[in-house]
């Protein structure tokens, strides 16, 4: 099992509410591309953040142990944890929260767990106004997949 999958399965088994976003979610939505990091939109309740931090205590060398619930304000931007790969943790993306994006998710089996990831529509809605070339390519590819091209 690769490191991404091990972390995702561990978070799901710890009952942390999150949605996989970013490059791996794009791949799960049908457009295979490489990614060097993992992005998660987490539900921002105190209970969920505490569960997240508890689940991350043994992630890599444990840099996440330095984080506290107050680091996860409901605002734009990511909390980045760098271990074997960068892990970006969001509570809000483009003004939308976990609850807002939940209808735009699919489920996927990862190891012995089930995780949620953004579907093509959700990914397009987050990336369509981005200035990053990678995001623009993702939107183009995801739209082509939706149209069956």
Backbone bond lengths (Angstrom), bond angles and torsions (degrees), N, CA, C in turn:
res aa  C-N    CA-C-N  psi(-1)  N-CA   C-N-CA  omega(-1)  CA-C   N-CA-C  phi
1 X - - - 1.445 - - 1.539 107.27 -
2 X 1.344 116.33 131.98 1.457 117.80 -179.46 1.525 110.67 -75.61
3 X 1.324 115.42 167.69 1.455 121.29 -173.98 1.523 112.12 -62.91
4 X 1.346 117.60 -39.74 1.466 120.36 177.01 1.527 109.96 -56.92
5 X 1.332 115.51 -51.10 1.459 120.07 -177.00 1.522 111.86 -63.01
6 X 1.313 117.15 -38.97 1.461 120.81 179.25 1.525 110.35 -61.14
7 X 1.320 117.41 -45.10 1.457 120.66 178.99 1.527 111.01 -65.63
8 X 1.330 117.80 -47.20 1.464 121.06 -179.45 1.524 111.40 -59.55
9 X 1.322 116.67 -45.63 1.466 120.65 179.19 1.524 110.58 -62.97
10 X 1.315 117.22 -41.09 1.461 120.92 179.02 1.518 112.41 -62.24
11 X 1.328 116.38 -41.67 1.465 119.95 178.42 1.524 110.84 -66.69
12 X 1.327 116.54 -41.34 1.469 119.97 178.74 1.524 110.69 -64.75
13 X 1.315 116.89 -42.45 1.465 120.37 179.39 1.527 111.26 -65.38
14 X 1.341 117.36 -28.35 1.469 121.91 177.18 1.535 111.17 -82.73
15 X 1.332 116.43 2.25 1.470 123.37 178.60 1.527 113.40 62.27
16 X 1.343 115.03 35.55 1.456 120.89 173.82 1.525 106.93 -81.19
17 X 1.329 116.91 131.42 1.463 121.35 177.82 1.525 108.98 -86.34
18 X 1.336 116.00 115.97 1.455 121.43 179.97 1.518 109.51 -151.44
19 X 1.326 113.97 160.39 1.467 121.80 173.10 1.521 106.83 -123.30
20 X 1.308 116.60 127.55 1.457 121.35 174.81 1.522 108.54 -71.80
21 X 1.325 116.17 128.03 1.460 122.86 178.82 1.536 107.63 -127.13
22 X 1.311 118.08 172.24 1.459 120.44 175.56 1.519 113.55 86.58
23 X 1.318 114.75 -157.43 1.462 122.20 -170.53 1.516 115.49 -58.54
24 X 1.323 117.16 -42.80 1.462 118.45 -179.73 1.525 110.69 -69.36
25 X 1.328 117.08 -35.59 1.470 119.79 175.52 1.524 110.21 -64.39
26 X 1.327 117.20 -37.82 1.466 121.22 176.40 1.524 109.59 -60.61
27 X 1.324 116.78 -43.80 1.469 120.70 178.33 1.530 110.61 -63.61
28 X 1.325 117.12 -43.44 1.457 120.54 178.68 1.532 111.35 -64.37
29 X 1.338 116.91 -27.39 1.466 121.06 178.49 1.534 112.02 -80.85
30 X 1.333 117.09 -4.57 1.456 119.66 173.05 1.507 117.00 119.58
31 X 1.326 118.70 -7.78 1.468 121.20 178.63 1.523 108.61 -108.83
32 X 1.322 114.95 99.72 1.461 121.02 -177.37 1.521 110.52 -71.12
33 X 1.313 114.96 122.28 1.453 121.47 172.32 1.514 107.99 -151.81
34 X 1.304 115.84 156.76 1.462 118.75 -177.84 1.524 110.21 -80.31
35 X 1.307 114.28 154.95 1.456 120.95 175.77 1.521 108.00 -147.73
36 X 1.301 114.86 147.84 1.458 119.73 -178.06 1.530 111.84 -109.96
37 X 1.347 116.69 -0.57 1.455 119.59 -178.74 1.520 109.85 -137.08
38 X 1.305 114.91 175.31 1.451 121.15 -179.56 1.517 107.45 -129.88
39 X 1.327 116.52 131.02 1.459 121.22 178.61 1.514 110.57 -116.87
40 X 1.339 116.08 131.66 1.456 121.56 179.58 1.517 109.70 -130.24
41 X 1.313 116.07 132.68 1.450 122.28 170.43 1.525 105.68 -96.73
42 X 1.328 116.95 116.58 1.460 120.70 -174.93 1.527 110.60 -104.81
43 X 1.314 115.08 146.78 1.458 121.12 174.21 1.528 106.05 -68.35
44 X 1.340 117.06 132.53 1.460 121.70 -164.49 1.527 115.69 -92.39
45 X 1.323 119.28 11.75 1.467 119.13 178.14 1.528 109.62 -66.43
46 X 1.329 115.16 152.83 1.472 119.88 179.33 1.522 111.06 -56.87
47 X 1.315 116.54 -43.06 1.470 120.75 -178.93 1.535 111.33 -61.22
48 X 1.334 117.14 -43.55 1.459 120.22 -179.05 1.528 111.19 -68.63
49 X 1.326 117.09 -41.12 1.479 120.08 179.50 1.525 109.71 -64.83
50 X 1.312 117.71 -40.30 1.468 119.91 177.37 1.530 110.67 -63.03
51 X 1.338 116.89 -40.52 1.465 120.13 175.98 1.515 112.00 -63.83
52 X 1.328 116.57 -40.22 1.468 121.77 176.76 1.523 110.29 -59.50
53 X 1.319 116.23 -50.53 1.467 120.03 -177.89 1.525 111.42 -63.71
54 X 1.312 116.87 -37.70 1.458 120.22 177.06 1.530 110.60 -64.24
55 X 1.322 116.23 -43.40 1.472 120.45 -179.84 1.526 111.89 -67.18
56 X 1.328 117.32 -28.00 1.469 120.98 -178.62 1.527 113.52 -86.09
57 X 1.333 117.85 -5.54 1.471 120.21 -177.52 1.519 112.77 -55.46
58 X 1.327 117.45 -36.24 1.464 121.07 -177.72 1.517 112.94 -101.84
59 X 1.326 117.04 11.72 1.464 121.27 178.99 1.521 108.67 -75.93
60 X 1.330 115.91 122.59 1.461 120.48 179.27 1.515 111.82 57.09
61 X 1.317 115.65 -132.89 1.459 120.50 -179.88 1.530 112.37 -88.80
62 X 1.317 116.98 2.73 1.452 120.33 173.41 1.514 115.97 91.26
63 X 1.322 117.64 21.71 1.464 120.06 179.55 1.526 112.25 -59.87
64 X 1.323 117.33 -27.04 1.467 120.46 -179.86 1.522 111.79 -66.69
65 X 1.332 118.29 -16.09 1.464 120.68 177.67 1.529 111.99 -63.76
66 X 1.323 116.40 -18.14 1.468 120.67 178.51 1.527 111.97 -78.79
67 X 1.322 117.51 -12.36 1.466 121.47 -178.03 1.526 111.46 -82.53
68 X 1.325 114.91 153.81 1.454 122.05 176.51 1.521 108.68 -131.34
69 X 1.332 117.30 158.30 1.468 119.39 179.88 1.528 113.48 -52.99
70 X 1.334 117.93 -33.50 1.466 121.04 179.93 1.528 112.59 -64.19
71 X 1.326 118.19 -16.44 1.468 121.67 178.04 1.527 111.64 -72.87
72 X 1.339 116.96 -10.28 1.463 121.96 -173.87 1.522 111.91 -111.83
73 X 1.330 115.47 57.12 1.463 120.09 176.22 1.529 108.74 -66.21
74 X 1.314 115.74 152.54 1.461 120.96 178.80 1.527 108.09 -79.77
75 X 1.337 115.01 85.51 1.462 121.88 -177.86 1.519 109.82 -156.65
76 X 1.326 115.17 168.41 1.459 121.21 179.05 1.529 109.94 -66.33
77 X 1.310 115.39 155.02 1.459 120.72 177.79 1.513 110.41 104.92
78 X 1.306 114.41 160.66 1.462 120.81 -176.28 1.514 111.42 -114.67
79 X 1.318 114.38 150.42 1.456 121.91 165.36 1.525 103.97 -92.59
80 X 1.325 117.10 121.96 1.469 120.70 -176.38 1.519 109.78 -105.36
81 X 1.332 114.29 128.94 1.458 122.27 174.18 1.519 106.04 -115.68
82 X 1.331 116.58 122.22 1.460 119.73 -178.96 1.518 109.10 -108.50
83 X 1.301 114.96 116.92 1.463 123.08 175.83 1.535 106.60 -127.87
84 X 1.323 118.11 -123.40 1.463 120.87 176.39 1.530 110.12 -65.07
85 X 1.327 115.61 -22.45 1.463 123.50 176.39 1.522 106.93 -152.76
86 X 1.333 117.35 158.82 1.459 119.40 176.32 1.533 110.83 -72.91
87 X 1.319 115.75 135.94 1.457 123.66 176.13 1.519 106.91 -117.84
88 X 1.329 116.64 116.45 1.459 121.96 179.15 1.519 108.95 -102.88
89 X 1.331 115.43 123.01 1.464 122.23 -177.16 1.522 108.84 -112.58
90 X 1.314 116.10 119.56 1.456 123.13 -178.08 1.527 109.86 -112.78
91 X 1.326 116.48 147.69 1.461 120.99 169.09 1.526 110.00 -107.74
92 X 1.320 115.75 -15.31 1.460 121.67 -179.42 1.525 108.07 -154.08
93 X 1.322 116.01 139.41 1.461 121.65 177.96 1.523 108.34 -136.23
94 X 1.309 116.47 125.63 1.474 121.57 -178.84 1.528 111.10 49.89
95 X 1.328 115.28 40.49 1.456 120.34 178.27 1.513 115.36 78.28
96 X 1.330 117.42 2.89 1.465 120.62 -177.31 1.521 111.33 -113.05
97 X 1.312 114.31 144.11 1.459 121.91 -178.76 1.522 110.79 -101.98
98 X 1.310 115.29 177.79 1.463 122.90 174.69 1.527 110.17 -51.23
99 X 1.323 116.15 -48.94 1.467 120.50 -177.81 1.527 111.35 -63.05
100 X 1.328 116.83 -38.15 1.465 120.82 179.94 1.527 112.01 -64.84
101 X 1.332 116.49 -36.88 1.465 120.28 -174.63 1.527 113.89 -94.89
102 X 1.310 117.21 -7.78 1.464 120.88 -179.97 1.536 113.26 -53.68
103 X 1.353 119.54 -38.57 1.468 118.63 178.39 1.539 114.08 -66.76
104 X 1.317 117.47 -11.77 1.469 121.65 -177.71 1.526 110.78 -108.58
105 X 1.326 115.45 39.71 1.461 119.89 -178.76 1.526 111.08 -123.18
106 X 1.299 113.23 157.76 1.463 122.76 169.55 1.516 106.89 -122.42
107 X 1.316 115.76 160.71 1.460 120.57 175.54 1.519 109.32 -103.19
108 X 1.326 114.64 150.75 1.456 120.63 -179.52 1.524 108.48 -146.08
109 X 1.325 115.44 137.83 1.463 120.43 174.96 1.520 108.57 -77.45
110 X 1.313 115.42 127.98 1.463 122.33 176.38 1.518 106.23 -131.68
111 X 1.318 115.60 117.83 1.464 121.13 -173.16 1.529 107.35 54.90
112 X 1.309 118.59 -124.84 1.465 120.83 179.89 1.518 111.96 -104.50
113 X 1.324 116.62 24.90 1.461 120.99 -176.39 1.524 109.59 -129.41
114 X 1.319 115.49 168.33 1.461 122.09 175.49 1.517 107.72 -118.28
115 X 1.329 115.66 129.60 1.460 120.18 179.19 1.525 109.25 -120.67
116 X 1.321 115.38 162.71 1.465 122.02 174.57 1.525 108.25 -104.54
117 X 1.340 115.63 139.79 1.464 121.22 173.60 1.514 108.22 -135.68
118 X 1.321 115.78 152.82 1.456 118.85 177.04 1.511 109.91 -62.33
119 X 1.317 116.76 140.52 1.456 121.34 174.61 1.530 108.44 -84.92
120 X 1.320 116.51 178.92 1.464 120.83 -176.62 1.527 111.27 -58.09
121 X 1.322 117.21 -43.56 1.469 120.30 -179.41 1.521 111.68 -61.51
122 X 1.325 117.03 -44.02 1.460 121.02 178.57 1.514 112.51 -64.67
123 X 1.324 116.26 -41.78 1.461 120.54 178.30 1.525 111.48 -63.95
124 X 1.319 116.26 -43.94 1.462 120.22 178.54 1.523 110.21 -60.70
125 X 1.320 116.78 -43.11 1.468 119.65 -178.16 1.530 111.56 -63.12
126 X 1.333 117.70 -34.02 1.463 120.22 178.34 1.521 112.98 -78.60
127 X 1.318 117.28 -33.70 1.456 121.22 -170.89 1.527 114.89 -98.37
128 X 1.330 118.30 -14.28 1.467 120.67 -170.00 1.526 114.22 -61.54
129 X 1.325 118.72 -28.10 1.458 121.19 -179.18 1.528 113.14 -102.00
130 X 1.313 116.64 6.86 1.459 121.05 -178.18 1.524 110.82 -71.08
131 X 1.310 115.32 148.90 1.459 121.03 175.77 1.526 111.60 -92.69
132 X 1.319 117.86 -8.95 1.465 120.64 -178.65 1.527 110.32 -72.18
133 X 1.329 117.24 128.25 1.469 120.27 179.48 1.526 112.97 -55.60
134 X 1.326 117.38 -38.09 1.466 121.09 -179.95 1.534 110.34 -61.67
135 X 1.318 117.19 -41.54 1.463 120.66 179.07 1.525 111.13 -66.73
136 X 1.312 116.90 -39.44 1.470 120.39 178.92 1.532 110.99 -64.13
137 X 1.332 116.75 -39.09 1.472 120.50 176.21 1.528 110.64 -65.63
138 X 1.333 116.60 -40.78 1.464 120.24 177.68 1.523 110.57 -59.27
139 X 1.337 117.10 -46.45 1.467 121.27 -178.72 1.523 110.22 -61.60
140 X 1.311 116.82 -45.01 1.466 120.77 -179.83 1.533 110.46 -60.79
141 X 1.328 116.39 -46.31 1.470 120.51 -178.78 1.527 111.32 -66.76
142 X 1.327 117.49 -41.59 1.465 120.44 -179.06 1.534 111.03 -67.31
143 X 1.326 116.65 -37.98 1.467 118.99 176.83 1.523 110.73 -65.40
144 X 1.321 117.05 -39.79 1.465 120.63 177.63 1.527 110.58 -62.45
145 X 1.333 116.94 -40.73 1.467 120.36 177.35 1.521 111.12 -63.32
146 X 1.324 116.38 -40.25 1.479 119.83 179.02 1.527 111.54 -63.77
147 X 1.328 115.76 -33.26 1.462 120.72 -178.39 1.521 112.18 -87.19
148 X 1.333 115.78 -2.50 1.458 120.02 177.29 1.522 114.64 78.05
149 X 1.342 116.77 20.94 1.473 119.70 -179.83 1.495 110.11 -92.10
